[in-house]
Amino acid sequence: MLTHDEAMGICDAVLAAAGADAEVTLSAGRTALLRYADNQAVQHTDAEDLALHLRLRDGARFGEARVQGGDAAAIARLAAEAQRQLTLLPPDPDPLTSVGTQPLLAVTAYHADAALDRFDATSRADAAEAMIRPALEGGLKAAGACTNSESLIAKATTHGMRGSYASTAVELSVTATAADSTGNAVTWSRSAEVLDPAAMGASAAEVAQRARHPRALEPGSYRAVLSASAVATILHFVGSGFNARSVAEGRSYLCGKVGQPVFGDNVHLTQDVTHPCLQGQPFDDDGLGLRRVELVRSGVADSLLHDRRTAAEAGVEPTGYSGGGRVLYGAFASALVMNGDGASEEDLLAACGDGVYVSRLWYTNWVDPALCVITGMTRDGTFRIRDGKLAEPVCNMRIQQNVPALLSSVLALGPAEVHDGVVAPALAAGEFGFNSATSF
């Protein structure tokens, strides 16, 4: 993989060829994937890539282009196409210059043990075998994937922004399948040292066995225990409401509610690329250095997310997370961290008393962004909770839930985990809406 100096050298060459106010992004990386199904490997890929993205600004004129490769010929093609776009695209209605020098948060996202020369094809095969074995021994079928990557993102602008971000990531997934049930486990980490594929396989197989022969559940509102994975899925919807542009335009559930209680006082939500479980990219697509932002303090909607345009309109400092360029959508939520607590799964079940346990959510989507009402389905193990204990499995259910109401009824919180780029805890809640049943 490229070093910082090599990447910045290519970026400097692009700036020299650009001939206007320029912003260049270099993306380089290598990703390997082993996919398995029916208890055996079915696909292995290993791909390497380097791409350049250039934005040019000349007053209200704007042009951008992309190219694969970083040699002199690729740079010349990139600059020529971006300059051509300057003459073709309509003027930018709200022009901005490229950003200047930026303070960047310190993150350590590259771990040599997860790089492809260490966590290699044999390591991926060993991990897949460990995830498959419990399903095979239990008469189940396992499917999933083992992916690891190493990448470098570098950005430079005419006005002095220079930064790079090197990272590694490993993700393991397994779904164990019986005739009428499934169990799932997913782990993502910057480092390979924390992975335990055998435990993941055992967990998925155990849930699949326990969820066999599910019974119908009467639709309605129940107390519930949601896994950390399910909570992380919901937080993606929560985070979108903090976009200052959507609030200003009346599309967010936070319209008129900033500074007011929106969730329960035991809910705290932060946007933080420096969290040890995330160690995310410290600059956004605009080149702006990201800030740690307290979004929710003790249930109160404390801050909104601003790109440079909405920050100027509101008279505040931008927080970052912009899509950059001519994008007028505002700042997007990323690197979300919800507070956890010390409640064990047994504590969460006891706090729930009588209700439903949700292992995972999928096919989630908006019903009404202005109210933060979402829909989706349960998956990979849904169970009744009786007298504070897991009881019989139930068929998967279609859910419909007002999320602020859910997060205003949190009874207990487990320790936080990372799922799908979000740090979230499992929780017990006083209400969760199940509005129709499935046949499986």
KOLRO-530155 format. One record per residue (C-alpha): x, y, z. Coordinates in steps of 0.02 Angstrom, whole numbers, padded with zeros to 5 digits, always signed. Layout:
<recs>
XYZ...
</recs>
This chain:
<recs>
+00000+00000+00000+00056+00179-00029+00141+00275+00109+00082+00446+00166+00225+00531+00074+00192+00435-00088+00007+00478-00082+00038+00662-00048+00164+00665-00190+00029+00607-00311-00094+00734-00239+00034+00873-00262+00058+00821-00443-00129+00833-00471-00137+01006-00392+00005+01064-00503-00087+01002-00659-00258+01068-00608-00237+01252-00651-00374+01319-00535-00435+01310-00356-00421+01121-00337-00465+00984-00215-00398+00809-00246-00438+00645-00158-00334+00488-00178-00411+00321-00131-00299+00168-00131-00329-00002-00057-00336-00188-00065-00482-00298-00014-00494-00487-00002-00653-00588+00020-00690-00770+00057-00874-00813+00041-00947-00980+00096-01116-01066+00084-01184-01240+00120-01037-01267+00238-00903-01241+00105-00805-01102+00022-00884-01042-00140-00787-00884-00187-00621-00800-00155-00571-00630-00223-00422-00515-00196-00427-00344-00279-00317-00189-00273-00365-00016-00332-00305+00164-00341-00419+00307-00394-00409+00496-00402-00552+00621-00385-00526+00803-00431-00640+00952-00401-00602+01120-00482-00677+01288-00437-00663+01450-00535-00779+01576-00456-00953+01505-00482-00890+01379-00609-00868+01201-00547-00800+01043-00626-00752+00872-00565-00684+00710-00634-00623+00538-00580-00491+00422-00650-00414+00254-00607-00227+00254-00579-00102+00381-00516+00031+00392-00651+00070+00547-00754-00047+00496-00896-00192+00467-00776-00161+00635-00692-00160+00724-00860-00326+00643-00910-00401+00689-00742-00351+00872-00752-00410+00888-00933-00581+00815-00896-00608+00921-00741-00559+01077-00838-00680+01027-00976-00820+01010-00847-00786+01189-00792-00851+01245-00962-01000+01127-00968-01083+01128-00798-01200+01269-00748-01135+01394-00620-01139+01339-00438-01283+01433-00354-01186+01440-00190-01000+01432-00233-00868+01389-00104-00680+01387-00116-00583+01232-00065-00545+01221+00121-00382+01280+00197-00270+01201+00328-00370+01091+00447-00339+01025+00623-00366+00837+00614-00417+00725+00758-00289+00590+00800-00344+00414+00757-00251+00248+00742-00346+00140+00620-00208+00036+00540-00163-00129+00625-00032-00237+00542-00113-00397+00605-00265-00361+00493-00164-00317+00337-00175-00439+00192+00004-00502+00208-00035-00559+00387-00220-00601+00384-00201-00693+00221-00298-00823+00121-00254-00960+00246-00313-00851+00391-00478-00817+00304-00501-01003+00267-00463-01046+00448-00589-00917+00509-00723-00983+00390-00691-01162+00446-00708-01111+00629-00875-01024+00593-00940-01172+00492-00893-01312+00613-01030-01286+00745-01166-01283+00611-01096-01437+00527-01089-01532+00692-01268-01480+00730-01339-01534+00564-01362-01354+00505-01299-01259+00354-01184-01110+00374-01158-00966+00254-01063-00804+00271-00904-00713+00228-00734-00661+00289-00672-00494+00221-00518-00394+00262-00449-00236+00186-00314-00105+00201-00336+00068+00128-00265+00242+00119-00367+00400+00088-00270+00560+00054-00336+00735+00021-00254+00899-00027-00317+01069-00082-00245+01224-00163-00280+01319-00002-00172+01207+00106-00276+01062+00173-00168+00906+00179-00211+00744+00265-00209+00556+00248-00296+00413+00335-00231+00234+00335-00345+00096+00398-00372-00090+00408-00534-00183+00438-00589-00363+00459-00770-00420+00454-00830-00597+00488-01011-00652+00466-01101-00817+00487-01283-00868+00469-01330-01042+00528-01488-01110+00449-01607-01248+00502-01767-01299+00414-01871-01160+00494-01748-01048+00587-01585-00952+00574-01453-00880+00688-01327-00745+00643-01166-00670+00709-01062-00528+00637-00899-00454+00700-00806-00303+00630-00640-00236+00694-00488-00136+00641-00381-00275+00716-00386-00463+00688-00330-00500+00866-00503-00477+00943-00590-00597+00823-00661-00762+00888-00738-00851+00737-00768-01013+00834-00873-00920+00964-00968-00832+00824-01008-00998+00740-01063-01074+00904-01175-00925+00944-01259-00928+00772-01288-01116+00781-01357-01105+00957-01482-00970+00910-01536-01066+00754-01567-01223+00858-01659-01127+00993-01768-01036+00865-01834-01194+00783-02023-01222+00771-02073-01039+00800-02249-00996+00854-02359-00854+00798-02355-00693+00898-02508-00583+00915-02470-00411+00840-02464-00268+00964-02350-00163+01072-02236-00261+01188-02094-00229+01305-01936-00285+01216-01753-00322+01229-01659-00267+01073-01485-00333+01035-01343-00211+01005-01355-00252+00820-01540-00204+00816-01506-00042+00910-01366+00003+00790-01486-00018+00644-01609+00101+00726-01475+00230+00765-01441+00257+00579-01617+00329+00570-01595+00429+00730-01434+00508+00666-01510+00569+00503-01623+00688+00598-01475+00792+00658-01438+00856+00483-01457+01046+00502-01516+01063+00322-01662+00942+00350-01708+01033+00511-01706+01203+00424-01815+01134+00284-01941+01053+00402-01902+00872+00355-01828+00812+00521-01912+00746+00677-01804+00873+00772-01889+01026+00697-01925+01144+00843-01852+01022+00968-01667+01066+00978-01626+01102+01160-01776+01001+01218-01794+00823+01285-01823+00704+01140-01771+00537+01218-01760+00468+01394-01633+00547+01512-01527+00388+01507-01491+00410+01321-01331+00496+01265-01275+00502+01084-01110+00566+01014-01031+00578+00844-00849+00529+00872-00724+00459+00746-00596+00441+00887-00696+00309+00980-00581+00158+01009-00703+00041+00919-00716+00153+00765-00558+00255+00734-00639+00331+00581-00579+00449+00445-00542+00619+00526-00591+00727+00376-00747+00727+00268-00773+00728+00080-00757+00917+00081-00585+00906+00164-00652+00980+00325-00578+00915+00488-00713+00826+00588-00765+00873+00763-00828+00768+00906-01010+00820+00928-01124+00786+01076-01290+00759+00989-01395+00702+01137-01357+00739+01320-01469+00651+01446-01607+00638+01316-01596+00820+01259-01561+00856+01075-01407+00962+01105-01325+00997+00936-01351+00984+00749-01229+00933+00613-01172+01073+00497-01077+01076+00335-00997+01240+00282-01156+01306+00201-01277+01274+00344-01147+01331+00471-01132+01499+00381-01322+01516+00377-01335+01478+00563-01181+01579+00616-01094+01428+00693-00938+01326+00660-00957+01178+00540-00946+01005+00616-00898+00914+00455-00974+00757+00380-01017+00848+00219-01034+00762+00052-00928+00902-00022-00929+00983-00194-01095+01051-00252-01191+00939-00132-01328+01041-00046-01391+00904+00069-01303+00962+00226-01199+00860+00348-01233+00675+00367-01222+00577+00529-01074+00460+00545-00972+00374+00682-01120+00372+00800-01089+00316+00979-01232+00282+01101-01191+00261+01283-01194+00089+01360-01204+00029+01539-01163-00127+01638-01324-00226+01618-01296-00407+01568-01416-00498+01451-01494-00577+01606-01517-00403+01681-01600-00341+01521-01719-00489+01516-01762-00462+01699-01794-00276+01669-01910-00322+01525-02006-00452+01627-02131-00502+01493-02103-00457+01311-02006-00501+01153-01821-00524+01118-01760-00457+00949-01593-00524+00886-01584-00426+00724-01679-00307+00611-01678-00304+00420-01770-00223+00276-01785-00068+00383-01850+00092+00303-01937+00255+00340-02123+00269+00369-02114+00454+00416-01946+00546+00437-02035+00697+00511-02094+00589+00657-01948+00465+00653-02064+00317+00625-01980+00166+00545-02031-00006+00483-01937-00169+00455-01934-00352+00501-01856-00457+00637-01734-00593+00586-01617-00729+00650-01702-00769+00814-01855-00685+00890-01913-00750+01060-02044-00720+01191-01982-00661+01359-02080-00729+01508-02042-00691+01690-01876-00614+01641-01815-00767+01545-01802-00814+01362-01949-00926+01319-02020-00998+01158-01966-00938+00984-02092-00838+00885-02112-00806+00699-02026-00654+00627-02130-00497+00639-02152-00339+00538-02114-00192+00651-02174-00012+00650-02105+00102+00783-02092+00283+00832-01908+00289+00878-01914+00437+01000-02050+00344+01096-01942+00188+01099-01789+00282+01162-01896+00372+01291-01942+00205+01369-01769+00129+01395-01770+00024+01553-01589-00036+01552-01434-00030+01443-01302-00161+01409-01119-00130+01363-01088-00047+01195-01027-00145+01043-00985-00096+00865-01106-00147+00727-01118-00077+00550-01009+00073+00590-01108+00119+00747-01065+00092+00930-01226+00040+01019-01283-00058+01171-01417-00189+01187-01564-00119+01283-01728-00159+01367-01872-00044+01320-02049-00016+01379-02126-00019+01206-02093-00094+01034-02225-00111+00900-02255-00273+00804-02392-00245+00676-02399-00407+00575-02329-00583+00574-02236-00685+00445-02248-00872+00411-02070-00910+00463
</recs>
